Amino acid sequence: MITTVDDIALIPGLLDRPLRVLLLGGTGEAAALAELLHAAGHDVTTSLAGRTREPRPLAGKMRTGGFGGADGLAGHLAASGTEVLIDVTHPFATRMSANARHAVAISNTRLIVFERPRWAKCDRDQWIEVASLEQACAALPDGARVLLALGSQHIAPFAARSSIHFVIRMVDLPSERLPFTDFTLVTSRPGDVASETQLLENHRISHIVCRNSGGSAAYAKIEAARNLSLPVVMITR
Ligand SMILES: NC(=O)c1ccc[n+]([C@@H]2O[C@H](COP(=O)([O-])OP(=O)(O)OC[C@H]3O[C@@H](n4cnc5c(N)ncnc54)[C@H](OP(=O)(O)O)[C@@H]3O)[C@@H](O)[C@H]2O)c1
């Protein structure tokens, strides 16, 4: 297991000769690892689930879409001659990670898992830590104005809270009508602390709901909430 992209260089024997590597991606760390391994001369392919319409360019090759479960992935590993599978998926992409573990057992491929450390609560953070989307939904008071910083496939449980105004942030416009009664849709990627602060202020946000993803890419909203003394309903891993 590795916890930073640079740790890859510390794995004994891994980078000694050019390897055919499949990265299970969809994260900033996967993009960084693809760049590092491609620059070092490895044959790198990054696999994306296909959730984002226009993913950022990646070093090396890219493939898109599910494999058809662990058996499908095992078949892909064998057919493509993959020597090393690196799971650099998001920490909440648990099904893909479980499939990766099963697939390498079947196909006898080496697996390296990137585990992104979770965010630690600071003194000034007002976190309400919960274990599920349903608990997050129940933790919100009537009349709240809530930034839902969750993937589009995770927002449905909140639609039942008609007394809450939701600001829903997505990278892409949704393909279907959202089932919410009172909401604002914002299509953007997470920004820096200044832009996250502006978003929270412009929409008079009273609460944020997010998951403890860890990493730097989505951390600015946590800092902005801290600076504005806003509560964050934090879904733990
Ligand atoms: N969960 C998040 O909040 C989040 C945030 C940012 C980015 N992402 C990225 O978005 C992707 C999907 O996340 P999720 O939470 O829906 O995952 P998930 O629930 O663990 O995976 C569901 C299914 O999607 C397919 N899949 C997932 N990741 C894939 C990949 N990298 N390449 C090819 N197929 C993939 C697999 O289908 P088959 O069984 O058919 O192979 C998997 O069984 C992941 O790659 C993850 O890194 C997720």
Ligand as a Chemical Component Dictionary entry (heavy atoms), coordinates in Angstrom:
data_LIG
# 
_chem_comp.id                   LIG 
_chem_comp.type                 NON-POLYMER 
_chem_comp.pdbx_formal_charge   0 
_chem_comp.three_letter_code    LIG 
# 
loop_
_chem_comp_atom.comp_id 
_chem_comp_atom.atom_id 
_chem_comp_atom.alt_atom_id 
_chem_comp_atom.type_symbol 
_chem_comp_atom.charge 
_chem_comp_atom.model_Cartn_x 
_chem_comp_atom.model_Cartn_y 
_chem_comp_atom.model_Cartn_z 
_chem_comp_atom.pdbx_ordinal 
LIG N1  N1  N 0  -16.945 7.934  -5.180  1  
LIG C1  C1  C 0  -16.592 9.200  -5.324  2  
LIG O1  O1  O 0  -17.025 10.080 -4.577  3  
LIG C2  C2  C 0  -15.627 9.603  -6.398  4  
LIG C3  C3  C 0  -15.097 10.876 -6.379  5  
LIG C4  C4  C 0  -14.195 11.239 -7.358  6  
LIG C5  C5  C 0  -13.846 10.331 -8.324  7  
LIG N2  N2  N 1  -14.376 9.072  -8.313  8  
LIG C6  C6  C 0  -13.986 8.129  -9.349  9  
LIG O2  O2  O 0  -15.133 7.793  -10.082 10 
LIG C7  C7  C 0  -15.123 6.415  -10.385 11 
LIG C8  C8  C 0  -16.431 5.789  -10.006 12 
LIG O3  O3  O 0  -16.640 5.939  -8.595  13 
LIG P1  P1  P 0  -17.767 5.082  -7.866  14 
LIG O4  O4  O 0  -17.834 5.553  -6.465  15 
LIG O5  O5  O -1 -18.991 4.989  -8.716  16 
LIG O6  O6  O 0  -17.048 3.623  -7.874  17 
LIG P2  P2  P 0  -17.586 2.201  -7.385  18 
LIG O7  O7  O 0  -18.942 2.322  -6.793  19 
LIG O8  O8  O 0  -16.536 1.579  -6.562  20 
LIG O9  O9  O 0  -17.652 1.415  -8.764  21 
LIG C9  C9  C 0  -18.851 1.065  -9.415  22 
LIG C10 C10 C 0  -18.494 0.417  -10.736 23 
LIG O10 O10 O 0  -18.014 1.389  -11.656 24 
LIG C11 C11 C 0  -16.969 0.827  -12.450 25 
LIG N3  N3  N 0  -15.728 1.568  -12.163 26 
LIG C12 C12 C 0  -15.417 2.298  -11.061 27 
LIG N4  N4  N 0  -14.214 2.854  -11.166 28 
LIG C13 C13 C 0  -13.745 2.474  -12.385 29 
LIG C14 C14 C 0  -12.551 2.728  -13.092 30 
LIG N5  N5  N 0  -11.588 3.525  -12.581 31 
LIG N6  N6  N 0  -12.392 2.165  -14.314 32 
LIG C15 C15 C 0  -13.360 1.386  -14.856 33 
LIG N7  N7  N 0  -14.524 1.110  -14.230 34 
LIG C16 C16 C 0  -14.701 1.658  -13.014 35 
LIG C17 C17 C 0  -16.859 -0.630 -12.077 36 
LIG O11 O11 O 0  -17.739 -1.328 -12.941 37 
LIG P3  P3  P 0  -17.490 -2.872 -13.329 38 
LIG O12 O12 O 0  -17.860 -3.660 -12.111 39 
LIG O13 O13 O 0  -18.383 -3.086 -14.492 40 
LIG O14 O14 O 0  -16.031 -3.023 -13.687 41 
LIG C18 C18 C 0  -17.391 -0.634 -10.649 42 
LIG O15 O15 O 0  -17.897 -1.878 -10.218 43 
LIG C19 C19 C 0  -13.911 5.803  -9.702  44 
LIG O16 O16 O 0  -12.950 5.528  -10.685 45 
LIG C20 C20 C 0  -13.419 6.859  -8.750  46 
LIG O17 O17 O 0  -12.016 6.893  -8.647  47 
LIG C21 C21 C 0  -15.258 8.699  -7.390  48 
# 
loop_
_chem_comp_bond.comp_id 
_chem_comp_bond.atom_id_1 
_chem_comp_bond.atom_id_2 
_chem_comp_bond.value_order 
_chem_comp_bond.pdbx_ordinal 
LIG N1  C1  SING 1  
LIG C1  O1  DOUB 2  
LIG C1  C2  SING 3  
LIG C2  C3  SING 4  
LIG C2  C21 DOUB 5  
LIG C3  C4  DOUB 6  
LIG C4  C5  SING 7  
LIG C5  N2  DOUB 8  
LIG N2  C6  SING 9  
LIG N2  C21 SING 10 
LIG C6  O2  SING 11 
LIG C6  C20 SING 12 
LIG O2  C7  SING 13 
LIG C7  C8  SING 14 
LIG C7  C19 SING 15 
LIG C8  O3  SING 16 
LIG O3  P1  SING 17 
LIG P1  O4  DOUB 18 
LIG P1  O5  SING 19 
LIG P1  O6  SING 20 
LIG O6  P2  SING 21 
LIG P2  O7  DOUB 22 
LIG P2  O8  SING 23 
LIG P2  O9  SING 24 
LIG O9  C9  SING 25 
LIG C9  C10 SING 26 
LIG C10 O10 SING 27 
LIG C10 C18 SING 28 
LIG O10 C11 SING 29 
LIG C11 N3  SING 30 
LIG C11 C17 SING 31 
LIG N3  C12 SING 32 
LIG N3  C16 SING 33 
LIG C12 N4  DOUB 34 
LIG N4  C13 SING 35 
LIG C13 C14 SING 36 
LIG C13 C16 DOUB 37 
LIG C14 N5  SING 38 
LIG C14 N6  DOUB 39 
LIG N6  C15 SING 40 
LIG C15 N7  DOUB 41 
LIG N7  C16 SING 42 
LIG C17 O11 SING 43 
LIG C17 C18 SING 44 
LIG O11 P3  SING 45 
LIG P3  O12 DOUB 46 
LIG P3  O13 SING 47 
LIG P3  O14 SING 48 
LIG C18 O15 SING 49 
LIG C19 O16 SING 50 
LIG C19 C20 SING 51 
LIG C20 O17 SING 52 
# 
